[in-house]
Amino acid sequence: MAELKRPSNNSRGFYVKMRLNGKQAQQMEKKNPYFRFYKWILWISLSLYFLTSFFISHKPIPLSKTHFSKSHSTVASRALFESSSSSVSNSSSLPPPKKKQSSTSRGHLLKDLKIFVYDLPPKYNSDWLANERCGNHLFASEVAIHRAIASDDDVRTYDPYEADFFFVPVYVACNFSAVNGFPAIGHARTLISSAIRLISSSYPFWNRSQGADHVFVASHDFGSCFHTLEDMAIEDGVPEFMKRSIVLQTFGVKYRHPCQEVENVVIPPYVSPVSISRTLEKAPVTGRRDIWAFFRGKMEVNPKNVSGRFYSKKVRTAIWRNFSGDRRFYLQRQRFAGYQSEIARSTFCLCPLGWAPWSPRLVESVALGCVPVIIADGIRLPFPEAVPWPEISLTVAESDVGDLGKILGHVAATNLSTIQRNLWDPEVRRALLFHGEIEEGDATWHVLYTLARKLDRSRRTVRVSDQ
């Protein structure tokens, strides 16, 4: 009879051993003259089956993923990475994700993208989650993207050799000031630099491309410059250790700016999809809108801040001075936890710049069906290929803010219904929201799609560094 025997620990696969003694074989051959023929057919078929299975499940690593810089002349085995990563790993890290069914269309669009997520000690990420605000405030896309990629077994790979990109999960916007409660990012450069030293000493992948295929998130005011005030951000510039990497950042402008002199992808600020869903349950996008023009937020009567700088380039002050007495405008300077319900009741939502051009109001307005009125000269908006910004929003020059009443009145009398019809497309809302798990068409999905389009750049960079 034929018996499957498992090989020793030093070999792979299975082999077949024929166990028929001489007498049994002679008897079988006498009874059935085709027995010898059947025996060989069986042996050959089983051999081909197991040989084919071996090559399918043990495909070779592409040469492009085994090349290193000249300083690494030998290719380390995968086991080396698994053992060396123990110095980086920690029990509080994210657990391996559950396997879920992949989407055919998503797999096609993302070109089988694979991302390796570094398993960093908790001081770089999970320790910051002790403050509940860390995962929910406007800068929390750094947390949301990490969670979504780490929990997606279609995109995440545990084999760094097959990775197209390497995600470095460092949370830098979760350090809330005890003085004013706002995020303090003075520690950001030191924390990221420390993470880079750790991964470059434990893995060879940073060194082979100088970080060109490594991805970071900088979800605060001026992105990869890591400062909350523009003049200081410009003075500091992008840190040298990140200048070859890819940065996902909320900051983006159409003109040359030191804080985007790095390969970057403009992403939306974080707005909780749960809070949006709860608001829409009470007030659907097509519901009654009894507020004509809405804004709630910081509006300085005297725009000169204690720092000596003019907040919002005086734009918000001009809005208050010109329209606080206009009954068509609902302007509020105080904070209100349920302000999303006000957005859902509004026709136009003002989105003026603050210290930086972008604002979470932009996402909230779109998600809740209020026409965003963007007042931030030269702003670069997220995912323009998925979100038809010219068809769902209004753009008003900072210098024309005094004419807001006339501008909005003209739109209301002409093409408002067309803009609202475009704005209320659920696909538009989905593209700007980050979810706990990647959903096709959501914000993390569009981040991955943008990275997938950079695949040639990533692989080309690695090859060039190996020459």
VENBEL-V206080 format. One record per backbone hydrogen bond with DSSP energy under -0.5 kcal/mol. NH is the residue of the N-H (numbers start at 1). CO is the residue of the C=O. Records with the same first field share a line. If there is no record, write none. Layout:
# VENBEL-V206080
NH = CO + CO
This chain:
# VENBEL-V206080
3 = 17
5 = 3 + 15
7 = 13
11 = 8
15 = 5
17 = 3
19 = 1 + 17
20 = 18
25 = 21
26 = 22
27 = 23
28 = 24
29 = 25
30 = 26
31 = 27
32 = 28
35 = 32
38 = 34
39 = 35
40 = 36
41 = 37
42 = 38
43 = 39
44 = 40
45 = 41
46 = 42
47 = 43
48 = 44
49 = 45
50 = 46
51 = 47
52 = 48
53 = 49
54 = 50
55 = 51
56 = 52
57 = 53
58 = 54
59 = 56
65 = 62
66 = 63
67 = 63
72 = 69
73 = 71
76 = 74
80 = 77
81 = 77
82 = 78
83 = 79
84 = 80
85 = 81
86 = 83
87 = 84
88 = 85
89 = 85
93 = 90
107 = 103
108 = 104
109 = 105
110 = 106
111 = 108
112 = 107
113 = 110
115 = 155
116 = 165
117 = 115
118 = 116 + 167
120 = 118
124 = 121
125 = 122
127 = 122
128 = 125
129 = 125 + 126
130 = 127
131 = 128
132 = 130
134 = 131
135 = 132
136 = 133
137 = 133
140 = 137
142 = 139
143 = 140
144 = 140
145 = 141
146 = 142
147 = 143
148 = 144
149 = 145
150 = 146
151 = 147
152 = 149
153 = 151
155 = 152
156 = 152
157 = 115
160 = 158
162 = 159
163 = 160
164 = 114
165 = 114
166 = 213
167 = 116
168 = 215
169 = 167
170 = 168
171 = 124 + 169
172 = 170
176 = 174
177 = 182
181 = 177
184 = 175
185 = 183
188 = 185
191 = 187
192 = 188
193 = 189
194 = 190
195 = 191
196 = 192
197 = 193
198 = 194
199 = 195
200 = 196
201 = 197
202 = 198
203 = 199
208 = 204
209 = 205 + 206
210 = 206
211 = 206
212 = 209
214 = 211
215 = 166
216 = 246
218 = 248
222 = 227
223 = 220
224 = 259
225 = 222
226 = 223
233 = 229
234 = 230
235 = 231
236 = 232
237 = 233
239 = 224
242 = 239
243 = 239 + 240
245 = 242
246 = 214
247 = 263
248 = 216
249 = 247 + 265
250 = 218
254 = 378
260 = 257
261 = 258
262 = 260
263 = 245
265 = 247
267 = 249
270 = 138
273 = 434
276 = 272
277 = 273
278 = 274
279 = 275
280 = 276
281 = 277
282 = 278 + 279
283 = 279
287 = 284
290 = 288
291 = 345
292 = 290
293 = 328
294 = 348
295 = 330
297 = 332
303 = 301
305 = 303 + 309
308 = 305
311 = 303 + 309
312 = 354
313 = 310
314 = 311
315 = 312
318 = 314
319 = 315
320 = 316
321 = 317
322 = 318
323 = 319
324 = 320
326 = 323
327 = 325
329 = 326
330 = 293
331 = 329
332 = 295
339 = 336
341 = 338
342 = 338 + 339
343 = 339
344 = 340
345 = 342
346 = 343
347 = 291
348 = 292
349 = 371
350 = 294 + 348
351 = 373
353 = 375
354 = 356
362 = 359
363 = 359
364 = 360
365 = 361
366 = 362
367 = 363
368 = 364
369 = 366
370 = 365
371 = 347
372 = 392
373 = 349
374 = 372 + 394
375 = 351 + 373
379 = 376
380 = 252
381 = 379
383 = 266
386 = 383
387 = 383
388 = 386
389 = 387
391 = 388
392 = 388 + 389
393 = 389
394 = 372
396 = 374 + 394
400 = 397
401 = 398
403 = 400
404 = 401
407 = 403
408 = 404
409 = 405
410 = 406
411 = 407
412 = 408
413 = 409
414 = 410 + 411
416 = 411
419 = 415
420 = 416
421 = 417
422 = 418
423 = 419
424 = 420
425 = 422
428 = 425
429 = 425
430 = 426
431 = 427
432 = 428 + 429
433 = 430
442 = 439
443 = 430 + 433
446 = 442
447 = 443
448 = 444
449 = 445
450 = 446
451 = 447
452 = 448
453 = 449
454 = 451
455 = 452
458 = 454
459 = 455
460 = 456
461 = 457
462 = 458
463 = 459
464 = 460
465 = 461
466 = 462 + 463
467 = 463 + 464
